[in-house]
Amino acid sequence: MENHYIQMENRKRITVTEVTSVEGFDDETILANLAEQGLIISGKDLHIETLDLDEGKLVADGEIESLSYIRKKSGGNIFERLGRFRK
């Protein structure tokens, strides 16, 4: 697993490295894939400022309330249980 880094500034801005994709987002949740796990960023008025998948960098701002890791399930979307982001 690649090392990823999370830098948060006053719960208003977050930078995450080693991001491989973003499964979905709205103003309360950002669902990001890392190499071997998922990351759920929750808050209010969230906005993706930068998403550079070549560099693996995600920068978001807003009122950040929580971060949660979720394990990837083999053969499926790791966020399927969060129904509002289903296609």
N, C-alpha and C positions, 0 to 999 in steps of 0.2 A: 504494500500500500504506500502510495506517495504521501508525504507529509503535507498537510494543509494547515493554513494559518487563518485565524479569525482575529481581526482587530476591530474593536468597537470604541467609538468616541462618544462619551456621555449619553449612551443609549439613543443617539440621534443619527448615527452613521455607522455602517458596518462594511468591512472589506473581507471577503472570503477568497482564498486561493484554492487551486486545484479543482475548480468547478468544471464539470464536463457538459452539463446542460441544465436548463431550467424547465421543469415539467409544467409549471403553471404559476400564476401570480395574480393577486388583486391587491387592494389597498390594505388588507389585513394579513395576508399570508404570501410568502415566497417559498416555493418548493424547488430546491436545487439538488442536483445529483453531484456527488463527489465520486472518486474512483470506486470505492467499495461500499458506500453508504449514502443515504440521503440526509439532507439538512432542511429542517422546517424553521423558517424565520417568521415569527408572529408579532403583530403590533397593530398600529393605527397609522393611517396616511402613509403607507409604505410606497416607495417609488424606486424603481431600478434606475440608478444613475448611469452605471456602466456595466455592460456584459461583454466581455472579450473572451470568447471560448478558445481562441488561439493561445492566449496567455493563461487561460483558466481563472480569470479574475471577475468577481462580481462585487459591485459597490452599490449599496442601497442606502436610502435615507428615510426618515420618518421616526415615529415613536416606537422603538423596539422594545417589546415586552418579554419575549422568550425565544430561546433557541432549543431545538430538539433534534437529536439524531434518530434516524430510522434505518433499520437493516433492509437491504435489498432482498427481495424474494426472487428466486431463480425463475426465469421464464415469464416474468410479468412486470408490469409497471409498479414501482415501489409505492406509488401514491394512489393506487386504485381505491383503497379504502376511504380516501378523502373524496367522496362522490362529486363535490361541486367542481372538480377539475377534470372529470372524465370527458373524453371527446365524444 
